[in-house]
C-alpha cells in the first residue's frame, strides 16, 4: 500500500476523524476522549491514538503525578490535518440533504428495474 494512502486511512478512519476534531478544540485526557466519542472501545481508542501519534499528528504527554495523568493534543501537522477533516465533516453536514435525495433517487431507480 502506498504510504500516503495509509496516512489518509488513519486520518479518515471512523475514530481518527472524531479524535482529530475533538483535539482541535483542546487537549483531552483519554477518558474525556472516550466519553466524548461514545461507542468506542478502550482498545480501539488506544490503537487510534497510537497510530496518530506514530504519524506525527498527536502528542501524548504523560505527567509524573499520582494518579498518572496523560494528555493528548495535536501537533502542528495534526492541527493541519484536523482542520481539513473538520471542513470535510462540515461539508458533509451541509450537503446531507443532497446526498439523501441522491440515495432515494438511486434506490427508486433500482427498485423500478
C-alpha positions as CSV (number, residue, x, y, z in Angstrom):
1,X,0.0,0.0,0.0
2,X,1.2,3.5,-0.8
3,X,2.4,5.4,2.3
4,X,0.1,8.4,1.6
5,X,-2.9,6.1,1.3
6,X,-2.1,4.6,4.7
7,X,-1.9,8.0,6.3
8,X,-5.2,9.0,4.6
9,X,-6.8,5.9,6.0
10,X,-5.6,6.8,9.5
11,X,-6.8,10.3,9.3
12,X,-10.2,9.4,7.8
13,X,-10.9,6.3,9.8
14,X,-14.1,6.1,11.9
15,X,-12.3,7.0,15.1
16,X,-9.5,9.0,13.7
17,X,-11.8,11.7,12.3
18,X,-13.5,12.1,15.7
19,X,-10.3,12.2,17.7
20,X,-8.8,14.8,15.4
21,X,-11.9,17.0,15.5
22,X,-12.1,16.8,19.3
23,X,-8.4,17.5,19.8
24,X,-8.8,20.6,17.5
25,X,-10.8,22.2,20.3
26,X,-8.3,21.5,23.1
27,X,-6.2,18.8,24.7
28,X,-8.0,15.9,26.3
29,X,-7.4,13.0,28.6
30,X,-8.1,9.5,27.4
31,X,-11.2,9.2,29.5
32,X,-12.5,12.5,28.2
33,X,-12.0,11.4,24.6
34,X,-13.7,8.1,25.2
35,X,-16.8,9.8,26.8
36,X,-17.0,12.5,24.1
37,X,-16.7,9.9,21.2
38,X,-19.2,7.5,22.7
39,X,-19.3,3.9,21.5
40,X,-15.6,3.3,21.0
41,X,-13.8,0.5,22.9
42,X,-10.8,1.3,25.0
43,X,-8.7,-0.9,22.7
44,X,-9.8,0.9,19.5
45,X,-9.2,4.4,21.0
46,X,-5.8,3.3,22.2
47,X,-4.9,2.0,18.8
48,X,-6.2,5.1,17.1
49,X,-4.3,7.4,19.4
50,X,-1.1,5.4,19.0
51,X,-1.4,5.4,15.2
52,X,-2.0,9.1,15.0
53,X,0.9,9.6,17.4
54,X,3.2,7.5,15.2
55,X,2.1,9.5,12.2
56,X,3.1,12.7,14.0
57,X,-0.4,14.1,14.4
58,X,-1.0,13.5,18.1
59,X,1.3,14.4,21.0
60,X,1.0,12.2,24.1
61,X,2.2,13.9,27.4
62,X,2.4,11.6,30.4
63,X,2.7,13.7,33.6
64,X,4.5,12.1,36.6
65,X,1.7,12.7,39.1
66,X,-0.4,10.4,41.2
67,X,-2.7,9.2,39.8
68,X,-0.9,9.3,36.5
69,X,-2.2,11.8,34.0
70,X,-1.9,11.5,30.2
71,X,-3.0,14.3,28.0
72,X,-3.4,14.2,24.2
73,X,-3.1,17.2,21.9
74,X,-2.5,17.9,18.3
75,X,0.9,18.6,16.8
76,X,1.2,21.3,14.1
77,X,0.8,18.5,11.5
78,X,-2.2,17.1,13.3
79,X,-3.8,20.5,13.6
80,X,-3.5,21.0,9.8
81,X,-5.0,17.5,9.2
82,X,-7.7,18.1,11.7
83,X,-8.8,21.4,10.1
84,X,-9.1,19.6,6.7
85,X,-11.1,16.7,8.3
86,X,-13.3,19.3,10.1
87,X,-14.0,21.1,6.9
88,X,-15.0,17.8,5.2
89,X,-17.3,16.9,8.1
90,X,-18.9,20.4,7.9
91,X,-19.4,19.9,4.1
92,X,-21.0,16.5,4.7
93,X,-23.4,18.0,7.2
94,X,-24.3,20.9,4.9
95,X,-24.8,18.6,1.9
96,X,-26.6,15.7,3.6
97,X,-30.0,16.7,2.1
98,X,-28.5,16.4,-1.4
99,X,-26.9,13.1,-0.5
100,X,-30.2,11.8,0.8
101,X,-32.0,12.9,-2.3
102,X,-29.5,11.1,-4.5
103,X,-29.8,8.0,-2.4
104,X,-33.6,8.0,-2.7
105,X,-33.4,8.5,-6.5
106,X,-30.9,5.7,-6.8
107,X,-33.0,3.3,-4.7
108,X,-36.2,4.2,-6.6
109,X,-34.4,3.6,-10.0
110,X,-33.1,0.3,-8.8
111,X,-36.4,-0.8,-7.4
112,X,-38.1,0.0,-10.8
113,X,-35.6,-2.1,-12.8
